[in-house]
């Protein structure tokens, strides 16, 4: 188990020290870059405050990746949206699919996150946004979640973020639909679309009771049929 001084987080600088060299003040510190290495940085100015200010400017100007990546944790969400839409045009997708993505981006996604940096878009913020959308339109919330997942997947592949904030959000539930023109009592009494179905039971001779009650028996025919002169049923 490792003990002692904690490791400096990636992208963070240590304490700034100042010292006078001749007529100028030198400010210096160490920064841990994304490759995990600590590097010594220094800057100078006529005063200690000027030296610190120049040093912090140099830290901000440093590339966040050894390969000078296009996206960084401090990049705005608007920058990510712009690059993702440009990449979308190169994909082999149907024209209407691309148009749906652009519309969703313009109306729903970008207005909600355009004022954040990529590091500021947390799982909690995405969860709150999707829950708010699901109350209005569950289908729209599902489409928005898919788009956000693709957007931050793009940022993840460019080393701008350490993890995709969409992956930890809750699964969206489908809205419950009630059949039109029916209620719970109707559904229990008439399980087949609201129409009453006659229950057929079989008699001992294999003939249904419904059929037997609909057709007079032979004895019933002789009992009620009109009789002829000879007392026999007229045919």
HUGI-V686704 format. One record per backbone hydrogen bond with DSSP energy under -1.0 kcal/mol. CO is the residue of the C=O (numbers start at 1). NH is the residue of the N-H. If there is no record, write none. Layout:
# HUGI-V686704
{{CO:NH} {CO:NH}}
This chain:
# HUGI-V686704
{{9:12} {12:32} {17:28} {19:26} {21:24} {24:21} {25:45} {26:19} {27:43} {28:17} {29:41} {30:14} {31:39} {32:11} {33:36} {37:33} {39:31} {41:29} {43:27} {45:25} {47:51} {48:52} {49:53} {50:54} {51:55} {52:56} {53:57} {54:58} {55:59} {56:60} {57:61} {65:68} {72:75} {73:119} {75:118} {76:80} {77:81} {78:82} {79:83} {80:84} {81:85} {82:86} {83:87} {84:88} {85:89} {88:91} {91:93} {94:98} {95:99} {96:100} {97:101} {98:102} {99:103} {100:104} {101:105} {102:106} {103:107} {104:108} {104:109} {105:110} {109:113} {110:114} {113:116} {116:77} {120:122} {122:126} {123:127} {124:128} {125:129} {126:130} {127:131} {128:132} {129:133} {130:134} {131:135} {133:137} {137:141} {138:142} {139:143} {140:144} {141:145} {142:146} {143:147} {144:148} {145:149} {146:150} {147:151} {148:152} {149:153} {150:154} {151:155} {152:156} {153:157} {155:160} {156:159} {166:169} {183:187} {184:188} {185:189} {186:190} {190:194} {192:195} {201:209} {203:206} {207:203} {208:212} {209:213} {210:214} {211:215} {217:221} {218:222} {219:223} {220:224} {221:225} {226:234} {228:231} {232:228}}
